[in-house]
Amino acid sequence: MDNLIKLLPQIIRMSGENEDVCEQSVFAAWRAAAGEGVSNASEPFRLFRKQLIVAVIDQTWKKQMERISGEYLFRINSMLRGPYVTYIEFRVDRDTVLKAQKPESQKFEFHHTEELEEELRPAADRIKDEVLRETFLRAAARSLERKGG
């Protein structure tokens, strides 16, 4: 992904600063600047006259993002090596954010918590990487669901 981000300024210039290319480049830069956690609670929606519209999952996220929008403006424009975004507007639009999430990033509800706790938690606790540990537990829970407990 880093290599793609580094190519975005050149892609924009080669397109003659085509509106659609600029928009998609800004969206990619937003995701890179925001990081995974913020990207899961937001979704770039539109770039219009250098104003980026970003859907956020709720009012709390909106307020937080508005406070640090200047930092995101700087990051995006630095990545793109130009003033492609002059303002970021955050709108609460939970549906847009949820539709944009990858299926694996959507929450999975654990039903067989007793089995997970008794049989799998000791093994999972030996996994130091938090993401890998969570992936292990999700896979185990899905397996238990398919087997019916």
KAFENVEN-V836454 format. One record per pair of residues at least 24 apart in sequence whose ideal C-beta (glycine too) atoms are under 7 Angstrom apart, sorted by sequence separation. I is the first residue (numbers start at 0). J is the second residue. If there is no record, write none. Layout:
{{I;J} {I;J}}
//
This chain:
{{3;27} {4;28} {22;46} {29;53} {65;89} {115;139} {21;46} {64;89} {115;140} {25;51} {4;31} {61;89} {111;140} {114;143} {61;91} {107;137} {0;31} {109;140} {111;143} {51;84} {58;91} {107;140} {49;83} {53;87} {55;89} {57;91} {110;144} {49;84} {50;85} {55;90} {49;85} {50;86} {51;87} {52;88} {53;89} {54;90} {55;91} {57;93} {56;93} {111;148} {33;71} {50;88} {52;90} {54;92} {32;71} {56;96} {54;95} {55;96} {32;74} {54;96} {32;75} {29;75} {32;78} {28;75} {31;78} {25;75} {28;78} {28;79} {44;95} {42;95} {25;79} {42;96} {24;79} {41;96} {40;96} {42;99} {25;83} {25;84} {39;100} {21;83} {39;104} {11;79} {7;78} {8;79} {7;79} {8;80} {8;81} {4;78}}
//
